[in-house]
Amino acid sequence: MISLAISNLQRRKVRSAICILAVALGITLLLVLVGLCSGVISESSRRVVRIGADIIVQPAGSSYFLGLRSGNLPVAYAGKIEEIDGVAGVSPLMTWTTTINNVIHVIYGIDLESFDRIGAGLSLKKGRYWTNDNEVMVDERLAKATGYKVGDEVTFLARPFTICGIYRAGIGSRVSMPLPALQDLLKQKDKASLFFIKCASRDENVVSTVAEEIAGRYPGLRPTEVAAYAEALQGNIDYLDEFIGTIISAALIISFLVILLALYTTILERTREIGILRAIGATRSYIMRSIVLESVILCAMGVLVGYLLSFLSTRWILFAHPLLTIETSTGWIVIAGGLGILGGVLGALYPALRASFLDPIEALRYE
C-alpha cells in the first residue's frame, strides 16, 4: 500500500510539491509568529527577574509591560515603603520607550545607588558609570547590533547623550540613563513609574507578607512578586490567546483545504484506476486507507519542509533584526507538526470516502 501511495504521488510531482509547500507555509507561519510572541514575553520577564529585586510595585491597573506607562508615582513613596518590616531596599524607576533599528525598546531611568542595593546592578563591561545627566549606558547586545562605542553621541527622546559605558546584556533594559534626566525629558519631576523592592529575606513567606502589607497600606499600588512576574506578564496581554488561536486555525485550514482539493481532483483523474482496483477485489477500507496514506505522506513531508523553512526564516529574521528574540519550544514544534498532519487527514476523508463508494462498473466506464 505504501509503494502504491508513493507511486501515485510521484506521478503528479507538481501537484504533490504544491501541497507540500502549502502545508510547510502553514507550519512556518505558526512557528515563527508564536516564536516571536514567546521570545518577547520571555526576554522581558528574564530582564526583570535578573535585576535581583523581589517585588515590583506599580500603580494599580497599569500594564506589566514596564514601558507602557511612566511618571505616575511620587518618588517619596520609596521612603514610606522602606519603613515596612521586611523591606531591605527600594529603588525608584522611570520607564519610557524608544525605537532603535526599527525595534521598540524600553529605556530605564534609574538611581544607580539604590539600584545596586536592590539587586545585581549594572555589570559594567566597558567605560564607566555616568557622572552627569547628559550620559547614558547601553547593554552589550545593543552595542554589538548598532556598532555603538563608548564616547559615541546618540539621540534618545530628541536629546543628544554621550555613551559613557556598556554593561552586561540581559539585565533591565538595553538603555539606562540617570533618573533625573528621564524625569526632566518627560516633565515628570520627582515621579517614578514603579519601584523595585528588595526584601530582607528571599523566603516566599517573607516576600508574600511584604507584598500584602504594601497592598494593604496603599490601595492605589499593586505589588507583584518577581517570581510570578512572567505569568502575570503573559496573562496581562490582551487577546494573546485569541491571536495564537487564529494562527493555529489558519495553519489547520491551509492543510485541510489544500489536501482536500488536491486529493479530490486526484480521485476524479483516477476513477478508472480505482474501478480496476475494486474489480480485482480491493475493499472499500483498502481504498480509503490508501487515499488517507497519500495525505499523511504529503503532510509529513510538508511538516519536515515547514521545520526547515521555520529554521531558515528565524535565522534570517535574527540576522536582519539582531535585537529581536525568537523562542520556539519543543512543545510548539510538536503541536505544529500534529496540526499539519491532522489538517491533511481531515482533508483526505471526503475524497477517500467518495473513492471507496465508487461503483466498479461505473468507474470502469468513466472517461
Phi, psi and omega in degrees: 000320180296317180296324178295316180297315180296320179298317179297321180292322181290333179290340181233067189297316183295315180296318179297318180296320179295319178297315180299316181295320180296315178297319181298321180295323176297318178297315180298315178304313182296309187291320183290314182291317177294322177298321177295314179299312181296321181296316180297314182293314183295316182294318180300316181291320180297320180299320180289316182299321183288349175298326176102000178285168180254332184221142171250130179247121180232166173297143179301135178088358181279163181284150175283345171285112195293343183266004186271352178208144181215158170067035182255350184241133173294136178300335181300340177300331183303315180296323180291319181292325180297337180284347181287136179300134179097351179269124181261338181189151179225135178232118177285148182220134173251136180236150172204168181245152175215162179253125178232122182054042177067017176238134181281131179230154178268133174262135175256130167258116188232158170262110189303318184297309181288329179296320177293326183289328186271354181190214185286337183074183178269114182279102186289132178252321179219153176078215184214172174284158182292152178240354177208174186281003179256012181240149178226167175234148178233160180271168186300320183293318178294318180299319180292318183290327185257346184081013179295142177229160177301131181100346179291150175260130180231160180242120174237133178054043175063026178224134180285140176226157175255131177284116182259343182200159177234127184244168185298136181289154174097002179240122178067230182254173177280340179230128177232140179220167179299138179306314180299327180295315180289323175301319180293317180298322183266003181057045182231061182299136178060029178242161178218155176276327183194174176232137169265131184246132173254126180269158180296335178219149179270007177301136184303322181293321179295313181298317179296320180296316179297316179299317179294323179294318178297314180297323180290320181285325186232088183300338180280357180252151177236104177277138178232125177292132184300327180299334181255010187295318182300315179295319179295322180297313181294321180290342183271354181275111182297134172065017178296315180297321179295320180296312180295321177299323178294319179296316179299315180298319180298315180298319181292317182293321179301311180298316183299308186291319181296314181292319179302310182295315183297313183286329179295314178293327177296319179298318179298320180289333186255023183301313179296319179299317179294323177298320178296316179299318179293323183292330182267009172113002179294131181279165178299320181295325178296316179298315181298314182297321181294321179292314180296323179297320175302317179297317181297318179297314178301312183292322179297318177294322177296321178296315180297317177295323178297319176300317180296314180296323178296316179298313181294320179296318179297316179297320181292316180298316181291330176290317182285328181228078187294348180271355176278158176234128177238124180233118180245115183278160177300324179301315181290328177297316179294317180299315181299315179297317179297320179294320179299316180288321179299315179300320179293318179296316178298321179292336182275345187298312182295310176302323180294317178297317180298318180294320184290337182259009175295136176285126184304317183294315178296322180295322180291334179274354184290133177256000000 
